Amino acid sequence: MKKLLYAIVALTLLAGCKQASQNAETDTSDNKKTTLVAYFSASGTTEAVAQLLAQAADADLLQIEPENVYTDNDLNWRDSLSRSSVEMRDASARPALKSAPADLSQYDKVFIGFPIWWGVAPRIINTFIESANLEGKTIIPFATSGESPIEPATEALRADYPNLNIIDGCLLNDITFEDISNWIEELKK
């Protein structure tokens, strides 16, 4: 009798999951998300924060990927000839993206995340911003950093892109889901 009861419950749950799956597949544009979390992460630190943020904000997630992945040698900030050092000394450097950003027209709000390099956003963030149509959207920077604050990076982005609505960002080091949720609520005020 117990086995029969378990089988009925299992079939009921399976049918419910199948129906939910079919509903998701036939979903219309009414349920499209209007918030995007786009991020660049060279070591995985910013990626972990971006995933938490996307979950807390009920947002889509987009990884900003370089055409050529950064190696440990590329990221050696003590080497003045490393790829990251050379890029960061050249304000016009625009590392190529693995692929162009998709159509972002459905999004009203775009969080852009990055590790802070040399006090500002890595140049690949400039590549992304210049490749995506972000006019009319609210752009919210977020960053991870060993020591640098986010304010100079945000100000540099505003100076580079005065026609975009870039609001104050947040440094999200050692952050919890609750902390991120509280920040998102503050942004709504």
C-alpha positions in Angstrom: 0.0 0.0 0.0 2.8 2.4 0.9 4.6 1.7 -2.4 1.3 2.5 -4.3 0.9 5.7 -2.4 4.6 6.8 -3.1 4.0 6.0 -6.8 0.9 8.1 -6.9 2.7 11.0 -5.2 5.7 10.7 -7.5 3.5 10.6 -10.6 1.6 13.7 -9.4 4.8 15.6 -8.7 6.3 14.5 -12.1 3.1 15.7 -13.9 3.3 19.0 -12.0 7.0 19.5 -13.0 6.2 18.6 -16.6 3.3 21.1 -16.7 5.6 23.8 -15.2 8.2 23.0 -17.8 5.7 23.3 -20.6 4.4 26.6 -19.2 8.0 27.9 -19.1 8.6 26.8 -22.7 5.4 28.6 -24.0 6.0 31.7 -21.8 5.2 35.0 -23.6 7.1 38.2 -23.3 4.9 39.2 -20.3 7.4 37.4 -18.0 10.6 38.7 -19.5 13.0 40.0 -16.9 13.8 43.7 -17.1 17.0 43.6 -15.1 20.4 42.3 -16.3 23.5 41.5 -14.3 26.5 41.7 -16.7 29.9 41.0 -15.3 33.5 40.4 -16.1 35.5 38.1 -13.8 39.1 37.2 -14.3 39.5 34.9 -11.2 35.9 33.9 -10.3 35.5 36.4 -7.4 33.2 38.8 -9.3 31.4 35.9 -10.9 30.3 34.5 -7.5 29.0 38.0 -6.4 27.2 38.4 -9.8 25.4 35.1 -9.4 24.2 36.2 -5.9 23.1 39.6 -7.2 21.2 38.1 -10.2 19.4 35.7 -7.8 18.5 38.5 -5.3 17.4 40.9 -8.1 15.5 38.2 -10.1 17.7 39.3 -13.0 19.2 37.6 -16.1 22.9 37.0 -15.9 25.4 37.8 -18.7 29.1 37.0 -18.5 31.4 39.5 -20.3 34.0 37.3 -21.8 37.3 38.4 -23.4 38.2 36.9 -26.8 41.5 35.8 -25.2 41.1 34.6 -21.6 43.4 36.3 -19.1 46.1 33.9 -17.8 47.8 34.3 -14.4 50.8 35.9 -16.2 48.4 38.4 -17.9 47.0 39.4 -14.5 50.4 39.9 -12.8 50.1 43.6 -11.8 53.7 43.6 -10.6 54.9 43.0 -14.1 54.7 46.3 -16.1 54.7 44.2 -19.3 51.8 41.9 -18.4 48.7 42.2 -20.6 46.6 43.8 -17.8 49.3 46.3 -17.0 49.7 47.3 -20.7 45.9 47.6 -21.2 45.4 49.7 -18.0 48.1 52.2 -19.0 46.4 52.8 -22.3 43.0 54.5 -21.8 42.1 53.7 -25.4 42.7 49.9 -25.1 39.6 47.9 -25.9 40.2 44.1 -25.4 38.0 42.2 -27.8 34.9 40.3 -26.6 34.4 36.7 -27.2 31.0 37.6 -28.7 29.0 40.8 -29.1 26.4 41.5 -26.5 22.9 40.2 -27.4 20.0 42.6 -27.8 19.6 44.3 -24.4 16.5 46.3 -25.4 14.2 44.4 -22.9 16.3 45.6 -19.9 15.6 48.8 -18.0 18.3 48.3 -15.4 21.7 46.9 -16.0 24.2 46.0 -13.2 27.7 46.0 -14.5 30.3 44.1 -12.4 34.0 43.9 -12.5 37.1 43.6 -10.4 38.8 47.0 -9.8 42.1 47.2 -11.7 44.4 50.2 -11.1 41.6 52.0 -9.4 39.1 51.7 -12.3 37.1 49.2 -14.3 39.1 46.9 -16.6 39.2 48.1 -20.2 37.0 45.2 -21.3 34.1 47.0 -19.4 34.6 49.9 -21.9 34.5 47.4 -24.7 31.2 46.0 -23.4 29.6 49.5 -22.8 30.6 50.6 -26.3 29.3 47.4 -27.9 25.9 47.4 -26.1 23.1 49.9 -26.6 22.7 51.1 -23.0 21.1 54.5 -23.6 18.0 55.1 -21.6 18.9 52.4 -19.1 19.9 52.7 -15.5 23.4 51.4 -15.1 24.6 50.3 -11.7 28.2 49.4 -11.3 29.3 46.8 -8.7 32.8 45.7 -8.0 35.1 43.5 -6.1 38.5 44.7 -4.9 41.4 43.9 -2.6 41.8 47.5 -1.4 40.3 50.1 -3.9 37.0 51.8 -3.4 34.4 51.8 -6.2 33.8 55.6 -6.3 36.8 56.4 -8.6 35.8 53.6 -11.0 32.2 54.9 -11.1 33.4 58.5 -11.7 35.7 57.3 -14.5 32.8 55.5 -16.2 30.6 58.6 -15.9 33.3 60.8 -17.4 33.8 58.3 -20.3 30.1 57.9 -20.9 28.3 61.2 -20.0 25.2 60.3 -22.0 24.5 57.2 -19.9 22.6 57.1 -16.6 25.3 55.6 -14.4 24.3 55.8 -10.8 26.4 55.2 -7.7 27.7 51.7 -7.4 28.6 49.4 -4.6 31.7 47.4 -3.6 30.5 43.9 -2.9 33.4 42.2 -1.1 32.6 39.4 1.3 28.9 39.9 0.8 26.0 37.8 1.8 22.7 37.2 -0.1 21.0 39.3 2.7 23.4 42.2 2.2 22.8 42.2 -1.5 19.0 42.0 -1.0 19.2 45.0 1.4 21.2 47.0 -1.2 18.7 46.2 -3.9 15.9 47.4 -1.6 17.9 50.6 -1.0 18.1 51.2 -4.8 14.3 51.1 -5.1 13.9 54.1 -2.8 
